[in-house]
Amino acid sequence: MSNPVETHKSELASVLEFFEQELKSMRSGRASAGLVETIQVQAYGSAMELKGVASVSVPDPKTIQIEPWDKNLVKDVEKAIIAADLGMQPNTAGSVIRLVLPAMTEENRKRLVKQVNEKTEQARISLRNIREKIREEVHALEKDKKMGEDEKFRLQEQLDKQVVDWNSKIEAASKKKEEEIMTI
């Protein structure tokens, strides 16, 4: 008999991983390569992530520098950045593209914090859905007499503990991003 809690542990971890990736792609007061790395660029006849066609660096807290490995892709990268609607205009000098982050207003900061809270809630909902799926599996195993009642309660307790741990990790990542956004 397999342990449904252990079987779905990777699903729980993937929720946090996805959530953290979402937060990285959100703007805070500082420039971050994560803001642009996942932008889809039309290159070589297909859509590719920016980090797959260019090097992305952050020379200072307000600037992101992008250097496509193939100089013929500079215009395609510019188009992708404009289409991503990041609120920044690409400034191209030769084959180097620079993005300067405009100063964030209080209104922008509050809007971003609201988005962080929405993404946090989405992550919590995903965790709850996975927890419910695991609970149903545990109940089905008990109903089919493949596990006893004691084992069912032990697994539910183990599941609840793991969900609390994952929720606290999501909450910590959320708070950290909020502080990052609100720091001037």
Beta strands, then each sheet from edge to edge (+ up, - down):
strand 1: 40-43
strand 2: 46-49
strand 3: 54-60
strand 4: 63-68
strand 5: 90-93
strand 6: 96-100
sheet 1: 1+ 2-
sheet 2: 3+ 4- 6+ 5-
end
